[in-house]
Amino acid sequence: MIALASEHDTLALGAALATQARRGDVIALAGPLGAGKTTLARGFIQKLTTGDEEVVSPTFTLVQVYDTADVPIWHFDLYRLNKADDALELGFEEALATGISLIEWPERLGALLPAARLDVALSSRGDGRQASLAGGPGWAERIAELSKYVSGT
């Protein structure tokens, strides 16, 4: 468990995750409304872009693509997705093949959600939040590396 006492801590976790991300990675951001999914995504995206990139939840557009020097970041918010197959019309397959995918409300993908992913579960903890990380193949060592960047582990 990683303690996230403030919004700054959530942004820092996102930035730390960005240092470990690679083309083809899927990062599933789970948690209730207001848990900090978009804040974590903002820290991640700003770390790999200009740093002042405006990052808002793509609740209505469902997906926003951010260009970086190395790899595009696909930020999905699937809260309003009607059925899993609708994600294919959003470019989901292209995202998996060409970029890094940050997915809010990943459970909406059902069987389309890749097994080789990092699950980030965000929840309330007192006045702050906490995050738990669980990774599929290729994530164990990268999760261990995060302890260098994130306090509260």
N, C-alpha and C positions, 0 to 999 in steps of 0.2 A: 504494500500500500504506500502511496506517495501522498503526503499531506499537502494540500493546496490552500494555504491560509488566506490568500488574496488573489485578486485578478492577475496581479503581476506574476504570482507563482504559476498560474494556469498558462499564461503567455510563455513563461520560461520553460515549462514542460513541452509545450508545442515547439519552441525553438530547439530544445534538446532533441526531440524526436526528429526534427528536420536534419540534424547533423548525422543521423543514422539511416536516413531514408535513401532508397535507391530506385531507379527506374523499374517499374513493374510492381512496386509495393502497394499493398492495400492496407489502409489504416482505418479500422471500423471504430467510430466514435459513438458509444452508447451511453444512455442516461436519460433521465426525465427532462422535460422542458426546464430551462434555466440552469441546467447542471454545468454549463461551461463548454459545451461542444464547439460552438462557434468561436469562443475566446481561444480555445486550444488551437483550432484551425488557423486563427488569425496569427498567433505566435509562430506557427509552423510556416505559413505562407510568407509572412514578413521576413523571416530568417533567410528564405531562399530567393526573395525578390529584392526590391530596392530598400526595404525596411519601413517605408512609409505607405506601402500599398494599402488602399482602403479595402478591408475585407469585411463583408457583411454576409449574413446567412443567405444562401440562395433559395430561400423558402418558396418564392414564387416562380423563379426561373428553373428551379430544381438542380441546376448545375452552373458552375462558373469555372472557367479555365484561366489559370494564371501562367504566363510564360516566365521561365527563369533562364539563366544562361545555359543550363544543362538539360533540363527536363520539364515538360509542362506538369502543372499540378491541377488535377481535376477535383474540385470541391463540390460534392453532391450533398444535398439536403433532401432526403427522400420522404419526409414527413407527409407530404401530399400525394405521394405515388399511389395510384389506384391498384396496380398489380405489378408484380415483379418484372414481367416481360416489358413493361413500359420503359424500364431503365435502358433497354437496348436502343430505343429511339433517342435517348439522350447522349449516345456515344459511349456507353459503358464499355463495350468491347474495345473500342479504340483507346479509351483511358487505360484499360488493363494492359494493352500492348505497348503503349507509347509513353505513359507518364506515371506519376504517383497519384493514387486515388485516396482522398480523404472522404469518408462516407459517414454522414450523420444519419441516424435511423437505419442502420445497416440491416436490421431484422426484416425490413420491408423487401429485401432482395430474395429472401427465401433461399432456394437451392442455387441461385446465381451468385451468392456470396462465396468468393473463393476460400478454400480451406487454408491456403498459405497466406495468412494475413496477421496483422497485429490487432488485437482487441484492446481498446482503451475504454474501460467502464468508469464513468464519472458519477459521483454521488455526493450528497450533502454530508457534512461532518461538523457538527456544532455550528459555529458561525462561518465556517469555510466549506471546503470540498475535499474530496479525496479521489485518487485515481488508482485503479489497478490495471496492470498490463499483463496480457497473456498472448504469447505468440505462437504461430504455427512454425513450420520449417524455416530455418534461417534467422529466427528472431531471438533465440536465447542469448547469444553473445552480445547482440546489439542492445537488448534490454539491460544486460549487466553493465554495458558501457554508459548507460544513462546516469548511473549513480555518480559519475564524474561531473555531471552537469546540473543535477537536481538535488536539492537538499530535502530532507524529510523522508528519505527512503529507508 
